[in-house]
Amino acid sequence: MFGLKADWSLEVFERYFTLGDYAGGEARWCPGCGDLGVLNTVHRVLRDAQMLPERSVVVSGIGCSSRLPHYVGTYGFHGLHGRALPVANGVKARRPDLDVWVGTGDGDCFSIGAGPWIHSVRYNMDMVVLIFDNGVYGLTKKQTSPTTPTGASTNTHPAGALLPPLNPLTVTLGITNVSFVAQVPDWNPPLLYETIKAAHQHNGTGFVRILQRCPVFSPDFCKPLQDNPERMLLLTHDNGISMDPGVKRLFPEHREHDPANWVGAMELARDDTRLPIGLLYHDPDAPVYDDLSTRGLDTTNEQKLAALNAALDRFAV
């Protein structure tokens, strides 16, 4: 009989997952939104890594980007505004066997979530953090965000944003124990795939800032980069993001950059003339907090109770 061994025991076939196994609900982002390309890339990375859907979890905060858990066929947690990273850290601390992804945006992470952003990068827990940065609060209809360019007209600043935008790369690189920082545009699918895949393979927090198109509320945020690709600087190196020659031809400006060079990464991140694209920094030896926080998870309740009683006995009269 097909599928049965000679002793009539059931033969268990190896599971193989297709893209459909990682698909969730129908994506309801606006047509032309860069989030759609990121979603498709996440599906591909999960498929190619053959991650178990029941062992994967996507966590988010609030915003257009934070719809991500609804569109991935894994476990998901749609949390509070700015609190995606604390939730993800908690998940990883108590379920280190899970493959953890975080979807957050420039408002969700860099504004109300600025505190958790800094501490989560320092914890360096093993997860992928995808920043959907469109330079505006899109879900609440075009308010100034921390990365809105100076002079851009928004509902909160109709005459133009007053302050220079926050630089997420320099801030992240300046955090103690940072281990992986990359930047990529959403409109280059091969490079987007290789960058997110590299972040997923990294043991630690893979921080990926994605320059994400919002054709409705911030069309001028990414369009100048699309029209003038020389404003972007492609970072190449044997230890960087792998890419085929076809991808390199789309970027007129290249530079060899060793991602182990933190000083060089900071200099690139501070350059106001060209945006670095690729892997800025990578430290595979940075301490990973979940390697420490998960110690003792196999302790039984009896052992925990005995340890608690022993501790209390020290104060007994």
Secondary structure, 3 states (H helix, E strand, C coil): CCCECCCCCECCCCCCCCHHHHECCCCCCCCCCCHHHHHHHHHHHHHHHCCCHHHEEEEECCCCHHHHHHHECCEEEECCCCCHHHHHHHHHHHCCCCEEEEEEEHHHHHCCCHHHHHHHHHHCCCEEEEEEECCCECCCCCECCCCCCCCCCCCCCCCCCCCCCCCHHHHHHCCCCCCEEEEEECCCHHHHHHHHHHHHHCCCEEEEEEECCECCCEHHHHHHHHHCHHHEEEEECCCCCCCCHHHHCCCCEEEECCCCCHHHHHHHHHCCCCEEEEEEEECCCCCCHHHHHCCCCCCCHHHHHHHHHHHHHCCCC
